[in-house]
């Protein structure tokens, strides 16, 4: 089925006979595969008598060879999947198979994409970037401090570099345009943080997605913000270069090396917020973050510091 999609990806008309000859199947078998493509991948295929079949828009698929040709891409091994449960899950399986880090897992589609706190990450085929970079960390808890915030900076700067306006950060793991989410980050750790461990830097970026009814919060995409389609291979290469830059700063100087830059780009700096921790809610004003990436809030006139993967930050109605 995906072989057929690759024949159609140029967005031009292809006759059923030509497609059948290329695939070595009958025209009726081509028709059945086309129906599967539409049903399973949500693609629109135009069917015109006398001309054949055409995708509603040309499709650019992820290509490791293309990615590696684009500066400033770091030469990490790249695994690309047509469809997978989630790139983070596959990255964790690859660690179990003892694949040497660093390496990168990408997918055209996720069937069980995950965000923070177990939320579903909507993952339509060939529209967005689903990205998991695996790093080996040797004996350094300090190398993990504020790491998800460092990844957020790299994502934000990549989008800005490619021409997306108004991109900023929201503590701890979201990249926004205004109040709308454009990207999210999910880090997962395997091993002993005090000795040797692996960390999966999971990133989901809404690239060319223009509509969905499956997202339960305000969202946007690079295409919606910039009014043009983006080459996802170019984005993957750009993000690799940005991650290399920020991870090196973090390795040398800890999170404190990028703390000021992160605060300057925090869209909720100084805002009245509610911090949700399970059934508990803490109201305060965002003062910033500390040198380990924890959130500093002014609560009842007193500064308090909060950190942890299960915390959620929301704007208060009076902010």
Secondary structure as the mmCIF struct_conf table of DSSP 4:
data_model
#
loop_
_struct_conf.conf_type_id
_struct_conf.id
_struct_conf.beg_label_comp_id
_struct_conf.beg_label_asym_id
_struct_conf.beg_label_seq_id
_struct_conf.end_label_comp_id
_struct_conf.end_label_asym_id
_struct_conf.end_label_seq_id
HELX_RH_AL_P HELX_RH_AL_P1 UNK A 2 UNK A 8
TURN_TY1_P TURN_TY1_P1 UNK A 9 UNK A 10
BEND BEND1 UNK A 12 UNK A 12
STRN STRN1 UNK A 14 UNK A 14
HELX_RH_AL_P HELX_RH_AL_P2 UNK A 16 UNK A 23
TURN_TY1_P TURN_TY1_P2 UNK A 24 UNK A 24
BEND BEND2 UNK A 25 UNK A 25
HELX_RH_AL_P HELX_RH_AL_P3 UNK A 27 UNK A 41
STRN STRN2 UNK A 45 UNK A 48
TURN_TY1_P TURN_TY1_P3 UNK A 49 UNK A 51
STRN STRN3 UNK A 52 UNK A 55
BEND BEND3 UNK A 56 UNK A 57
HELX_RH_AL_P HELX_RH_AL_P4 UNK A 64 UNK A 69
BEND BEND4 UNK A 70 UNK A 70
TURN_TY1_P TURN_TY1_P4 UNK A 71 UNK A 72
STRN STRN4 UNK A 77 UNK A 81
BEND BEND5 UNK A 82 UNK A 83
STRN STRN5 UNK A 84 UNK A 84
BEND BEND6 UNK A 85 UNK A 85
HELX_RH_AL_P HELX_RH_AL_P5 UNK A 87 UNK A 96
TURN_TY1_P TURN_TY1_P5 UNK A 97 UNK A 98
HELX_LH_PP_P HELX_LH_PP_P1 UNK A 99 UNK A 100
BEND BEND7 UNK A 101 UNK A 102
STRN STRN6 UNK A 103 UNK A 107
BEND BEND8 UNK A 108 UNK A 108
STRN STRN7 UNK A 110 UNK A 110
BEND BEND9 UNK A 111 UNK A 112
STRN STRN8 UNK A 114 UNK A 114
HELX_RH_3T_P HELX_RH_3T_P1 UNK A 116 UNK A 118
STRN STRN9 UNK A 120 UNK A 120
TURN_TY1_P TURN_TY1_P6 UNK A 125 UNK A 127
BEND BEND10 UNK A 128 UNK A 128
STRN STRN10 UNK A 129 UNK A 138
BEND BEND11 UNK A 139 UNK A 139
HELX_RH_3T_P HELX_RH_3T_P2 UNK A 141 UNK A 144
TURN_TY1_P TURN_TY1_P7 UNK A 145 UNK A 146
HELX_RH_AL_P HELX_RH_AL_P6 UNK A 147 UNK A 161
TURN_TY1_P TURN_TY1_P8 UNK A 162 UNK A 163
TURN_TY1_P TURN_TY1_P9 UNK A 165 UNK A 166
STRN STRN11 UNK A 167 UNK A 170
TURN_TY1_P TURN_TY1_P10 UNK A 171 UNK A 173
STRN STRN12 UNK A 174 UNK A 177
TURN_TY1_P TURN_TY1_P11 UNK A 178 UNK A 179
STRN STRN13 UNK A 180 UNK A 191
TURN_TY1_P TURN_TY1_P12 UNK A 193 UNK A 194
BEND BEND12 UNK A 195 UNK A 195
STRN STRN14 UNK A 196 UNK A 205
BEND BEND13 UNK A 208 UNK A 208
BEND BEND14 UNK A 213 UNK A 213
BEND BEND15 UNK A 216 UNK A 217
STRN STRN15 UNK A 219 UNK A 219
HELX_RH_AL_P HELX_RH_AL_P7 UNK A 222 UNK A 226
TURN_TY1_P TURN_TY1_P13 UNK A 227 UNK A 227
BEND BEND16 UNK A 228 UNK A 228
HELX_RH_AL_P HELX_RH_AL_P8 UNK A 232 UNK A 253
HELX_RH_3T_P HELX_RH_3T_P3 UNK A 255 UNK A 257
TURN_TY1_P TURN_TY1_P14 UNK A 258 UNK A 258
HELX_RH_AL_P HELX_RH_AL_P9 UNK A 259 UNK A 264
TURN_TY1_P TURN_TY1_P15 UNK A 265 UNK A 265
STRN STRN16 UNK A 266 UNK A 266
TURN_TY1_P TURN_TY1_P16 UNK A 267 UNK A 270
STRN STRN17 UNK A 272 UNK A 277
TURN_TY1_P TURN_TY1_P17 UNK A 278 UNK A 279
STRN STRN18 UNK A 280 UNK A 289
TURN_TY1_P TURN_TY1_P18 UNK A 291 UNK A 292
BEND BEND17 UNK A 293 UNK A 293
HELX_LH_PP_P HELX_LH_PP_P2 UNK A 294 UNK A 294
STRN STRN19 UNK A 295 UNK A 299
TURN_TY1_P TURN_TY1_P19 UNK A 300 UNK A 301
STRN STRN20 UNK A 302 UNK A 306
TURN_TY1_P TURN_TY1_P20 UNK A 309 UNK A 310
STRN STRN21 UNK A 311 UNK A 315
TURN_TY1_P TURN_TY1_P21 UNK A 317 UNK A 318
#
